[in-house]
Amino acid sequence: TGAELSLVEFCRQLTAIDSSISHGTREIADFIVEQTKSWGLHSEIYTESVNGIVNANIVVRPNHFHAEQPGVLLVSRLDTLDPGDYG
């Protein structure tokens, strides 16, 4: 999107992305990185492919981060459980 989103719109778009285990998390990671960059943050994606499914992890830092500075690490899962049989 690249544009500034309200929190509600950000969450709406975030939950619309299929991040189920069988789909992988690359698409949701790309969306989050695009948004965090529009907020002036530095974002990096680290990917791994298992059985053809691409999963990603993201590291987000302030643009002027230095490794010797104290920081806070927030950890969250990007994937969601597969919903099972819709029937």
C-alpha positions in Angstrom: 0.0 0.0 0.0 2.7 2.5 0.9 0.2 5.0 2.2 -0.5 5.8 5.9 -3.2 3.5 7.2 -5.4 3.9 10.2 -5.0 1.1 12.8 -8.4 -0.3 11.9 -7.5 -0.4 8.2 -4.1 -1.9 8.9 -5.7 -4.6 11.0 -8.4 -5.2 8.3 -5.8 -5.7 5.6 -3.5 -7.7 7.8 -6.3 -10.2 8.7 -7.3 -10.5 5.0 -3.9 -12.1 4.2 -3.8 -15.9 4.2 -1.0 -16.7 6.6 -2.1 -20.3 7.3 0.6 -22.9 7.9 -0.2 -24.5 4.5 0.1 -21.2 2.7 3.2 -19.7 4.4 4.0 -16.3 5.8 5.9 -14.5 3.0 2.9 -12.5 1.8 2.0 -11.2 5.3 5.7 -10.4 6.0 5.9 -8.4 2.8 2.8 -6.4 3.8 4.2 -5.7 7.3 7.6 -4.6 6.0 5.9 -2.3 3.5 3.9 -0.7 6.3 6.8 -0.4 8.8 8.9 1.3 6.1 6.2 3.8 5.5 6.3 4.5 9.3 10.0 5.3 9.0 11.4 2.0 10.4 14.1 -0.3 9.0 12.7 -3.8 8.3 14.4 -6.9 7.2 12.9 -10.2 6.1 14.5 -13.6 6.7 13.0 -16.5 4.8 13.1 -20.2 4.9 11.4 -22.7 2.6 10.2 -26.0 4.0 8.5 -28.5 1.7 7.9 -25.8 -0.9 6.2 -23.4 1.6 8.0 -20.1 2.1 7.9 -18.7 5.7 9.4 -15.5 6.8 10.5 -13.7 9.9 10.9 -9.9 10.2 13.2 -7.8 12.2 12.1 -4.2 12.6 14.3 -1.5 14.1 14.5 2.3 14.2 16.4 3.7 11.2 19.3 4.9 13.4 19.6 1.8 15.5 23.1 0.9 16.9 23.8 -2.6 18.2 25.2 -1.3 21.4 22.0 0.6 22.3 19.6 -1.1 24.6 16.4 -2.2 22.9 13.2 -4.1 23.3 12.5 -7.4 21.4 8.8 -8.2 20.7 8.2 -11.7 19.3 5.0 -12.8 17.6 3.9 -15.5 15.3 3.0 -14.5 11.7 1.2 -17.7 10.9 -2.2 -18.9 11.8 -3.5 -22.4 12.2 -5.2 -24.0 9.2 -9.0 -23.7 9.7 -9.7 -27.3 8.9 -12.6 -28.6 6.9 -14.9 -25.7 6.0 -17.8 -28.1 5.6 
